[in-house]
Amino acid sequence: MVKIWQKMKPMDMKDFKWSWSWQDIMKKYPEFKSKAKAKKFLRDLEKKNQNKWSNDLYVCTVSKLGANSKENLLDREITELSISRVDRSAHHDWRHLQYIKNDVLGEDIEGVELFPAQNRLVDQANQFWMYCLPKGERFPFGFVTGGKKRIETPEGAKQFGGSQREFDNPEYYK
């Protein structure tokens, strides 16, 4: 039986508490050598231009990265989606990431998941990041047209020697 996708909903940030304490920060990151620096780091996190969305499976933190900032070398603002499963498992489902992007930012937004150079790697807590362009902009790579090779059913995938699961919610794509 396929579980029905529950749309992502905005979380009330006044009720949100960071799961890490200043002690956790100091243990995990040796560069925070003082309690004051670790607490400042947590306060700065809370002040970021962020909001959070969730459903029964995922939590998504949305951050706006300003043009030409240290996290964004492009000449336009981009949106970063930091996505993790509620159970913190490593399960990585492409359709779910597509649903999250659509629920949080809209169907007409393009996003990309980056697999960085090893010296830029951040690999913690089974977190996935998607970087999204402003509305109407497209990445200069990927499929130019869509829909012609779209396989939506397990039977359709078998015709090409592949496999595909049923949609979580067939109505989502209508």
HELIX and SHEET records of a PDB file:
HELIX    1   1 MET A   13  ASP A   15  5                                   3    
HELIX    2   2 TRP A   22  LYS A   28  1                                   7    
HELIX    3   3 LYS A   35  LYS A   47  1                                  13    
HELIX    4   4 TRP A   94  VAL A  104  1                                  11    
HELIX    5   5 GLN A  118  ARG A  120  5                                   3    
HELIX    6   6 PRO A  154  LYS A  158  1                                   5    
HELIX    7   7 PRO A  170  TYR A  173  5                                   4    
SHEET    1   A 6 LYS A   9  PRO A  10  0                                        
SHEET    2   A 6 GLN A  50  SER A  54 -1                                        
SHEET    3   A 6 TYR A  58  LEU A  65 -1                                        
SHEET    4   A 6 ILE A  78  ARG A  85 -1                                        
SHEET    5   A 6 GLN A 127  CYS A 132 -1                                        
SHEET    6   A 6 GLY A 111  GLU A 113 -1                                        
END                                                                             
